[in-house]
């Protein structure tokens, strides 16, 4: 039975039915007239005897329909018609919901990609990373790793990797690329097969530097070799050493870090070639970035932990000098275990809650609008009820309208969010590292958006239900439009009032949180770093990549400093092994001068180490509190000296003056004399507590890692190009990376930036929703009470009194909601403090800011309705009905 | 399932059970094909006005019968020169009617037995 022919057939049936009933009535009327009634009376009696013709006709038609489907379709068409008739309401409602659902979809998309989706490797549920100690340290030394690998009984192959940056020359365009240095069993432990060629395995390794092989990632092969299948077997230069390309990894495999995209994999045994000095044999050098593996089937994480702990105990006993606190725990490797995992989870959960609040506020907003709309249409509802419609049918119409709005709004929001998520996926937040946040939306996101749309549709569609159910058709039709308000009396609390208060409260929470975030960021920008990042350039170069080794390194470093100092406008040049807050750094244990047993557990402090040139403190604007900095005389022929920071001085020697001239011991037993004390600073993260640090002269502690700091007030662009040409003049194959120091701080400030932007956006959305909510209620209340206001003015009310009558209620609700929201926001301080550094919601500036913001909102929102209320002309009003 | 409606002035009257109207229509049509108005007259007359059927309530029942192909309809002209749509019972309708009548009679007998315990001969 085709749909179209049956449609036409049905039309015919309906027409015949109508005709039939008309004829029936005619016949009845004729008969009554024959019995003596007048025509008019006869027709009336005929109709009365027939019954409710509309209902009967409808019931007869229903025989030929799929009644439920058809009535739903009819409801839809009616809803569309009615929504088209009030375009302002419709557009406002759809946009509000689109924003709210879009925001939720974006946050959920990120949550889904980073936390809910399992890693894209086989058997991801059994893959864990091994963390050590209370601080959940993932780093470990190569000898320790070997012991873990060989002595455990619960893992199906334990593997490890290091993130490394090398100079890669594939024949054209040498560049710096990031990759993984992996142990021989990496690919086997990960249980993946090559896409092209083959992988290297344990069997290929015969000792240090014995396996000069390279495996490319699919993405890199695609972008740099244009899918050229002949790369297998080709020889390329890695830090000027020849390496052979063995194969290409499968398309979806990017290592095990969710946000890091390496270009290649090399065996860890080649560390000397890829990184310069090899620390593979040093048990105390915790160079390995992460150890991970699959637990054997049937083994629980608790059993694995117990097993690892027993290996740890063995290590502590056998190598007491290097190993201490060897207790282990397991974590998921995708977000670098507990390094990023909890932070990201906390942040995203907080964001999800806040965007959920936005959705609730939007629903409250729309609920209020819907209730107002329903009140306006109470006459229509009453008429429909009187004509024989059931309340259920009317309610179904209301819900259809609500769901229509919510689904359209949800679709628009989803489109926006998909676009945003795609943009986010290709964004590289920190240019020096190959990091992306791959949050491409998948089916879960669409499903979530659909569910949210349906839920919110039901939520705000339910608001007018009570009112519709209570409508008494007779009273409504009798009383006319004024009867609607009579019921409210202006004193009872209606659903709309409650909704408005809820909405305002939610918005106040959002505004509070964004102000807190902004204040927090502002404070973190101005907290003491221990250096001045303004007016300074950083030049990053790793000499080992250009083939410098041994003494040539220091000579080159000296030449670079001298060359840069000749550039006009440069005030000072220094260099440091690792830029503070740069994302890297190393630590060492230090011991008091009296300690003889140099075991880790006897250490006086675990100190951050920097190797610097004499002029570094000038270049970085780090102030010296006492003593002196280094000079070029402090070289390897003079006694070992150091400059320590204030925390170090206090902790080891008791006070700053006490520290000068005293000695302490480093891990290898060297006695070092303190010649100066520098100010404290932040070295790893902005949120860290102050920690001890020591600065060593580079001539005494050679380092291949070099970041030059150039302090100058010249324009950064010009300065950068001069620096580049100067250094290229020394050696034109040096890989260089030049940026201003404030740019270099991006990594450290990245989380705060993200948090502030997100919270700021949510705060703005909250404010907009509050604005529309108050405006809607104020405008509605004024328009409904125009007659009353006209009477008041006619009776002599002053402007103030009129305004109070018209807007008193909305403004009172605004105040109530703001207070509630403010309190809620303060209570939520724990959530916020986790996301934003130095966020303190009890900051008086924040409280004042929120109050001010809500006041402003109220003012702006009620401006137009207030004008309208004041400009009422009582004569005109009272004349009309 | 709509039932023949009582007019609002007679609240104590009983609603017909579902299918009763269709059964009576089929029986009437069995005796003689008729159009809607005539059917109403016929039913009221034969029930000696014991059954008050709202005239219009016939039509949904007729449509159901049409859809189930228990009757068929045809436009024509009545004896009094009016345009009418005449309904006629089909073979299927006849069969359906017989089943319904026997089922109804069984039910009726059962109710009557319960209501008249004096006649309850052990049978």
Interface residues (C-beta under 8 A of the other chain):
Chain A: X16 X17 X19 X20 X21 X23 X24 X26 X27 X28 X48 X49 X50 X51 X52 X53 X56 X57 X59 X60 X61 X62 X63 X64
Chain B: X2 X5 X7 X35 X36 X37 X54 X55 X56 X57 X59 X60 X62 X63 X64 X66 X67 X75 X82 X83 X84 X85
